[in-house]
Amino acid sequence: MVSTAHTQSQPREFASLPGLEHLKVTLVVSDLSKRGAGRWGGAVRPFLLAQALRKLGCQVKLVGFTFGEEATIAPMPDLDVVAIAGNPYPAFLKSVWTLLQHIDGDIIYAYKPKPTSFGVALLQKLRMGHPLILDIDDWELSWHGGDKETYRPTLKQLARDTLKPDGALRNPDHPVYLRWMEALVNRADAVTLHTQFLQNRFGGVYVPNGKDVSLFNPEEYDSPTLKQKYKLSDYRTLMFPGAPRPYKGVEDVLMALEQLNQPDLRLVIVGGSPYDDYDRQLTDRWGNWIIQLPKIPHPQMPEVIAAADVIVVPQRDTPAAQAQFPLKLTDGMAMAKPILATRVGDIPRILGNTGYLVDPDSPTQLATQIEWVFAHLEEAIALGKQARQRCIETCSIDTMAILLSDVISQLNQ
């Protein structure tokens, strides 16, 4: 299996590998619905991988399942997307067979070590013998208790979980099956991932979440005009351009604003949570400090971020956060915004010395740093410009393409 050390060296320039323009890559995604990879319309990891592969000249097709009421995905320009309706077991086996007919790449690239992606990809590798790359962008078991997760049902519980229409084991991505998939990671011909936490756990090749720095280009946007457009002109704004969840630390920012008690400070949340009623819980307690913007199409995100004063990435120190590469971090970096983040996972490495860092789970430190940043805004803006340059050098789509070209070239060695 291909493996390299996680380094922060300068990316070299790349050119398409010989014959790469004829290479077909099928990306297999576990969930293309609005609750899965389809929720941000091309801004999440599988679409970034597709963009980088296409930059290398590969022909890319993205296939996967959709589940539930929101089993839809918006059309992707210039990208072939095949979405198959997913179902619980045993009907899921029929869905798998249908999807297998669409996995026709010279290389199979599975996104996430789940039965609904990696499991299906392994089946096709056995059938066709094509090389398989696995991309890991989360520690999936961290959502289910991590290494402490166990499933030891009574005979009666096992029968219920297996036989009832809503039985837990009918879920194709039940934690039991996720653990099985983790045990099979070494069956992939190569593994790519985007944090030190994941690399320590699974090995593999570091490939960052690349940013389209031509789309996220601050020179194309006038911040005062956009502040007015989004009705933010009267406020000093901290923006969280993602889906709030407890481990992402939004509550800590709101507690910091409560401590500061300065009437023109606001936290701007873009899009909200597609998972539950967490947004309502936040507004019920801290509504006077929140400005909620609706979900924004990915191509429009740069102008929303241009309207912010500071981008906040206040992750809490949990296994889920340690495993993640926050896309909102490079959103802000690419747009040359001052960044205020916590020392969690790879955030300090990604940001380097181009932003402001505080300890996680510390509203008091956040309050102190918020006050300092707005008191020294010219310095913070200059640091934001350095953050953009760092993003171009280390976290661009070009950087992804360079590293993926090395992974692909080593598959045939």
C-alpha positions as CSV (number, residue, x, y, z in Angstrom):
1,M,0.0,0.0,0.0
2,V,1.3,3.5,-0.9
3,S,2.3,5.4,2.2
4,T,4.3,8.6,2.8
5,A,5.1,10.8,5.8
6,H,2.9,13.8,6.6
7,T,5.1,16.7,5.6
8,Q,4.6,20.4,5.1
9,S,7.1,20.9,2.3
10,Q,6.5,23.3,-0.5
11,P,4.5,21.7,-3.4
12,R,6.3,21.3,-6.6
13,E,4.9,22.4,-10.0
14,F,3.0,19.6,-11.7
15,A,2.2,18.5,-15.2
16,S,-0.2,15.8,-16.3
17,L,1.3,12.3,-16.1
18,P,1.8,10.5,-19.5
19,G,-1.6,9.0,-20.5
20,L,-3.4,10.5,-17.6
21,E,-5.9,12.3,-19.8
22,H,-7.2,8.8,-20.8
23,L,-7.3,7.5,-17.2
24,K,-10.9,7.0,-15.9
25,V,-11.4,7.4,-12.1
26,T,-14.7,6.4,-10.5
27,L,-15.2,8.1,-7.1
28,V,-17.6,6.0,-4.9
29,V,-19.4,8.1,-2.3
30,S,-21.5,6.7,0.6
31,D,-24.2,9.3,0.6
32,L,-24.9,11.9,-2.1
33,S,-28.1,13.2,-0.5
34,K,-28.5,16.7,1.0
35,R,-27.6,15.2,4.4
36,G,-24.4,13.7,3.0
37,A,-21.9,14.9,0.4
38,G,-24.6,16.7,-1.6
39,R,-25.3,19.2,1.2
40,W,-22.8,21.9,0.2
41,G,-23.2,21.6,-3.6
42,G,-19.6,20.7,-4.5
43,A,-17.7,22.2,-1.6
44,V,-16.9,19.0,0.3
45,R,-14.1,16.5,0.0
46,P,-15.2,14.1,-2.8
47,F,-15.9,17.1,-5.2
48,L,-12.5,18.6,-4.3
49,L,-10.9,15.3,-5.1
50,A,-12.7,15.2,-8.4
51,Q,-11.6,18.8,-9.2
52,A,-8.0,17.9,-8.5
53,L,-8.1,14.7,-10.6
54,R,-9.6,16.6,-13.5
55,K,-6.9,19.2,-13.2
56,L,-4.5,16.3,-13.8
57,G,-6.4,15.4,-16.9
58,C,-8.3,12.4,-15.6
59,Q,-11.8,11.5,-16.6
60,V,-13.8,11.5,-13.4
61,K,-17.2,10.0,-12.6
62,L,-18.8,10.3,-9.1
63,V,-21.2,7.6,-8.1
64,G,-23.0,6.9,-4.8
65,F,-26.2,6.3,-2.9
66,T,-28.9,8.7,-1.7
67,F,-30.9,7.9,1.4
68,G,-34.1,9.3,2.9
69,E,-36.5,12.1,2.0
70,E,-33.8,14.4,0.8
71,A,-32.5,11.9,-1.7
72,T,-31.4,14.5,-4.2
73,I,-28.2,16.2,-5.4
74,A,-28.0,19.3,-7.6
75,P,-26.4,18.7,-11.0
76,M,-22.7,19.3,-11.1
77,P,-21.4,21.2,-14.1
78,D,-18.9,19.2,-16.1
79,L,-19.0,16.3,-13.7
80,D,-20.8,13.0,-14.4
81,V,-22.7,12.1,-11.2
82,V,-24.7,8.9,-10.8
83,A,-26.9,8.6,-7.7
84,I,-28.7,5.4,-6.9
85,A,-31.4,5.2,-4.3
86,G,-30.1,3.4,-1.2
87,N,-32.3,1.2,1.1
88,P,-31.9,-0.7,4.3
89,Y,-30.8,-4.3,4.3
90,P,-31.8,-6.6,2.6
91,A,-33.0,-4.3,-0.2
92,F,-29.6,-2.6,0.0
93,L,-28.0,-5.5,-1.8
94,K,-30.0,-4.7,-4.9
95,S,-28.9,-1.1,-4.7
96,V,-25.3,-2.3,-4.4
97,W,-25.7,-4.4,-7.6
98,T,-27.1,-1.5,-9.5
99,L,-24.3,0.8,-8.4
100,L,-21.6,-1.8,-9.3
101,Q,-22.6,-1.5,-12.9
102,H,-21.6,2.2,-12.9
103,I,-18.1,1.7,-11.3
104,D,-16.2,1.4,-14.5
105,G,-13.0,3.5,-13.9
106,D,-9.5,2.3,-14.4
107,I,-9.0,3.4,-10.8
108,I,-11.7,3.1,-8.1
109,Y,-11.5,5.8,-5.4
110,A,-13.7,5.2,-2.4
111,Y,-14.6,8.1,-0.1
112,K,-14.9,7.1,3.6
113,P,-14.3,3.6,5.0
114,K,-18.0,2.7,5.0
115,P,-19.8,-0.3,3.6
116,T,-21.7,2.1,1.4
117,S,-18.5,3.3,-0.3
118,F,-15.4,1.3,0.6
119,G,-17.3,-1.9,1.0
120,V,-18.9,-1.5,-2.5
121,A,-15.5,-0.5,-4.0
122,L,-13.8,-3.6,-2.5
123,L,-16.5,-5.8,-4.2
124,Q,-15.7,-4.1,-7.5
125,K,-12.0,-4.5,-7.0
126,L,-12.5,-8.3,-6.5
127,R,-14.7,-8.5,-9.6
128,M,-12.6,-6.3,-11.9
129,G,-9.1,-6.3,-10.4
130,H,-8.8,-2.5,-10.7
131,P,-6.6,-0.6,-8.2
132,L,-8.5,0.9,-5.3
133,I,-7.7,4.1,-3.4
134,L,-9.5,4.8,-0.1
135,D,-9.9,8.4,1.1
136,I,-10.5,8.9,4.8
137,D,-11.7,12.4,5.9
138,D,-13.3,11.5,9.3
139,W,-12.9,8.9,12.0
140,E,-16.3,7.4,11.5
141,L,-16.4,5.5,14.8
142,S,-15.8,8.8,16.7
143,W,-19.5,9.5,16.2
144,H,-20.3,6.2,18.0
145,G,-18.0,6.1,21.0
146,G,-14.7,5.5,19.2
147,D,-12.7,2.6,20.4
148,K,-15.0,2.1,23.3
149,E,-17.9,1.3,20.9
150,T,-19.2,-2.2,21.4
151,Y,-22.2,-4.1,20.2
152,R,-23.1,-7.0,22.5
153,P,-26.8,-7.5,22.1
154,T,-28.9,-10.1,23.9
155,L,-30.4,-12.7,21.6
156,K,-33.7,-10.9,21.7
157,Q,-32.1,-7.5,20.9
158,L,-30.2,-9.1,18.0
159,A,-33.4,-10.5,16.6
160,R,-35.1,-7.1,16.8
161,D,-32.1,-5.3,15.3
162,T,-32.1,-7.8,12.4
163,L,-35.7,-8.6,11.7
164,K,-37.7,-5.5,12.5
165,P,-38.2,-3.1,9.5
166,D,-36.4,-0.3,11.5
167,G,-33.9,-2.6,13.1
168,A,-30.5,-1.0,13.7
169,L,-28.6,-3.7,11.9
170,R,-30.5,-3.0,8.7
171,N,-28.7,0.3,8.5
172,P,-25.9,-0.3,5.9
173,D,-23.5,1.9,7.9
174,H,-24.2,0.6,11.4
175,P,-21.1,1.0,13.7
176,V,-20.6,-2.8,13.7
177,Y,-20.1,-2.6,9.9
178,L,-17.9,0.5,10.2
179,R,-15.5,-1.4,12.5
180,W,-15.3,-4.2,10.0
181,M,-14.4,-1.7,7.3
182,E,-11.7,-0.2,9.4
183,A,-10.2,-3.7,9.7
184,L,-10.1,-3.9,5.9
185,V,-8.3,-0.6,5.2
186,N,-5.1,-2.4,4.4
187,R,-6.9,-4.0,1.4
188,A,-6.8,-0.7,-0.4
189,D,-3.9,-0.2,-2.8
190,A,-3.4,3.4,-1.4
191,V,-5.0,5.5,1.3
192,T,-5.3,9.3,1.3
193,L,-6.3,11.5,4.2
194,H,-6.0,15.0,5.4
195,T,-4.9,15.2,9.1
196,Q,-2.1,13.9,11.3
197,F,-4.7,12.2,13.6
198,L,-6.0,10.1,10.7
199,Q,-2.5,9.4,9.4
200,N,-1.4,8.2,12.8
201,R,-4.4,5.8,12.9
202,F,-4.5,4.5,9.3
203,G,-1.2,5.4,7.6
204,G,-1.4,6.6,4.1
205,V,-0.7,9.8,2.1
206,Y,-1.5,13.3,3.3
207,V,-3.6,15.2,0.8
208,P,-5.1,18.5,2.1
209,N,-8.6,19.8,1.4
210,G,-7.7,22.0,-1.5
211,K,-9.3,25.4,-2.0
212,D,-10.2,26.9,-5.4
213,V,-8.2,30.0,-4.9
214,S,-9.4,31.5,-8.2
215,L,-13.0,31.4,-7.0
216,F,-12.0,32.4,-3.4
217,N,-10.2,35.5,-4.5
218,P,-10.7,38.6,-2.3
219,E,-9.6,40.9,-5.2
220,E,-12.9,40.1,-6.9
221,Y,-15.1,41.3,-4.0
222,D,-15.8,44.7,-2.3
223,S,-16.3,44.0,1.4
224,P,-18.2,47.3,2.3
225,T,-20.7,46.7,-0.5
226,L,-21.2,43.1,0.5
227,K,-21.6,44.0,4.2
228,Q,-24.4,46.3,3.2
229,K,-26.0,43.6,1.0
230,Y,-26.1,41.1,3.9
231,K,-27.2,43.8,6.4
232,L,-24.0,43.5,8.4
233,S,-22.8,47.1,8.1
234,D,-23.8,48.1,11.6
235,Y,-21.9,45.3,13.2
236,R,-18.4,44.0,13.9
237,T,-18.8,40.4,12.7
238,L,-17.3,37.1,13.5
239,M,-18.4,34.6,10.9
240,F,-18.8,30.8,11.2
241,P,-19.5,29.7,7.6
242,G,-20.4,26.1,8.4
243,A,-22.9,23.8,10.0
244,P,-22.8,24.3,13.8
245,R,-22.5,21.2,16.0
246,P,-21.6,21.0,19.6
247,Y,-18.0,19.9,19.0
248,K,-17.4,22.9,16.7
249,G,-17.3,25.3,19.6
250,V,-19.8,27.9,18.4
251,E,-21.2,28.0,22.0
252,D,-17.8,29.1,23.2
253,V,-17.9,32.1,20.9
254,L,-21.3,33.0,22.0
255,M,-20.3,32.8,25.6
256,A,-17.3,35.1,24.8
257,L,-19.7,37.6,23.2
258,E,-21.9,37.4,26.3
259,Q,-18.8,38.2,28.5
260,L,-17.8,41.1,26.3
261,N,-21.3,42.5,26.2
262,Q,-20.5,44.9,23.4
263,P,-23.8,45.7,21.4
264,D,-22.2,45.9,18.0
265,L,-20.6,42.4,18.1
266,R,-22.3,39.6,16.3
267,L,-21.7,36.0,15.4
268,V,-22.9,35.3,11.8
269,I,-23.8,31.7,11.2
270,V,-24.1,30.7,7.5
271,G,-26.5,27.9,6.5
272,G,-27.1,26.3,9.9
273,S,-27.2,22.6,10.8
274,P,-28.9,20.1,8.4
275,Y,-28.8,17.4,11.1
276,D,-31.1,18.5,14.0
277,D,-32.5,21.4,15.9
278,Y,-29.2,22.7,17.2
279,D,-29.7,26.0,15.5
280,R,-32.8,26.6,17.6
281,Q,-31.0,25.7,20.8
282,L,-28.4,28.3,20.0
283,T,-30.9,31.0,19.2
284,D,-33.1,30.2,22.2
285,R,-30.2,31.0,24.5
286,W,-28.0,33.5,22.6
287,G,-30.3,34.8,19.8
288,N,-29.4,38.5,20.5
289,W,-25.8,37.7,19.6
290,I,-26.5,35.7,16.4
291,I,-27.2,36.7,12.8
292,Q,-28.4,33.7,10.8
293,L,-27.8,33.7,7.1
294,P,-29.6,31.1,4.9
295,K,-27.7,28.3,3.2
296,I,-25.7,29.8,0.4
297,P,-24.7,28.1,-2.9
298,H,-21.0,27.2,-3.0
299,P,-20.1,29.6,-5.8
300,Q,-21.6,32.5,-3.7
301,M,-19.7,31.6,-0.6
302,P,-16.7,33.9,-1.3
303,E,-18.9,37.0,-1.4
304,V,-20.5,36.0,1.9
305,I,-17.1,35.5,3.5
306,A,-15.9,38.8,2.0
307,A,-18.7,40.5,4.1
308,A,-17.2,39.2,7.4
309,D,-14.7,41.0,9.6
310,V,-13.2,37.8,11.2
311,I,-13.6,34.1,10.5
312,V,-13.9,31.9,13.6
313,V,-13.0,28.2,13.8
314,P,-13.5,27.4,17.5
315,Q,-13.3,23.6,17.4
316,R,-13.5,21.8,20.8
317,D,-10.9,19.2,21.6
318,T,-12.8,16.0,20.7
319,P,-11.7,13.0,18.6
320,A,-14.2,14.1,15.9
321,A,-12.6,17.6,15.7
322,Q,-9.0,16.2,15.8
323,A,-9.8,14.1,12.8
324,Q,-11.2,16.9,10.7
325,F,-9.7,19.4,8.3
326,P,-12.1,22.4,8.7
327,L,-13.1,23.7,5.3
328,K,-14.2,26.9,6.9
329,L,-10.6,27.6,7.9
330,T,-9.3,27.6,4.3
331,D,-12.4,29.5,3.2
332,G,-11.3,32.4,5.4
333,M,-7.6,32.0,4.6
334,A,-8.2,32.1,0.8
335,M,-10.3,35.2,1.2
336,A,-7.5,36.9,3.2
337,K,-9.6,37.3,6.3
338,P,-8.3,37.4,9.9
339,I,-8.7,34.0,11.4
340,L,-9.4,33.2,15.1
341,A,-9.2,29.5,15.8
342,T,-8.4,27.0,18.5
343,R,-5.4,24.8,19.0
344,V,-7.1,21.5,18.0
345,G,-5.9,18.8,15.6
346,D,-4.2,20.2,12.5
347,I,-5.5,23.7,12.8
348,P,-2.2,25.2,14.1
349,R,-0.3,23.4,11.3
350,I,-2.7,24.6,8.6
351,L,-2.8,28.2,9.8
352,G,0.9,28.5,10.7
353,N,1.6,32.0,12.0
354,T,-1.0,33.6,9.8
355,G,-3.8,33.8,12.3
356,Y,-4.8,33.9,16.0
357,L,-5.0,30.8,18.2
358,V,-6.5,30.2,21.6
359,D,-7.0,27.0,23.7
360,P,-10.1,25.0,23.0
361,D,-13.1,25.2,25.4
362,S,-12.1,28.6,26.6
363,P,-14.7,31.4,26.1
364,T,-12.6,33.7,28.3
365,Q,-9.5,33.4,26.0
366,L,-11.8,33.9,23.0
367,A,-13.2,37.0,24.5
368,T,-9.8,38.4,25.2
369,Q,-8.6,37.6,21.6
370,I,-11.8,39.0,20.0
371,E,-11.3,42.3,21.8
372,W,-7.6,42.4,20.8
373,V,-8.2,41.6,17.1
374,F,-10.8,44.4,16.7
375,A,-8.5,46.8,18.6
376,H,-5.6,45.9,16.1
377,L,-7.7,45.4,13.0
378,E,-5.0,46.7,10.5
379,E,-2.5,44.1,11.8
380,A,-5.2,41.4,11.7
381,I,-6.0,42.3,8.0
382,A,-2.3,42.2,7.1
383,L,-2.1,38.7,8.7
384,G,-5.1,37.7,6.7
385,K,-3.2,38.5,3.5
386,Q,-0.4,36.2,4.7
387,A,-3.0,33.5,5.3
388,R,-4.1,33.7,1.7
389,Q,-0.6,33.3,0.5
390,R,-0.1,30.3,2.8
391,C,-3.4,28.8,1.5
392,I,-2.2,29.2,-2.1
393,E,1.1,27.4,-1.3
394,T,-0.1,24.6,0.8
395,C,-3.9,24.1,0.5
396,S,-4.9,24.8,-3.0
397,I,-6.5,22.5,-5.6
398,D,-3.2,22.6,-7.4
399,T,-1.5,21.2,-4.2
400,M,-4.1,18.4,-4.1
401,A,-3.4,17.6,-7.7
402,I,0.3,17.4,-7.2
403,L,0.0,15.0,-4.3
404,L,-2.6,12.8,-6.1
405,S,-0.4,12.6,-9.2
406,D,2.2,11.0,-6.9
407,V,-0.3,8.5,-5.5
408,I,-1.5,7.5,-8.9
409,S,2.0,7.1,-10.3
410,Q,3.0,4.8,-7.4
411,L,0.0,2.5,-8.0
412,N,1.7,1.0,-11.0
413,Q,5.2,0.6,-9.4
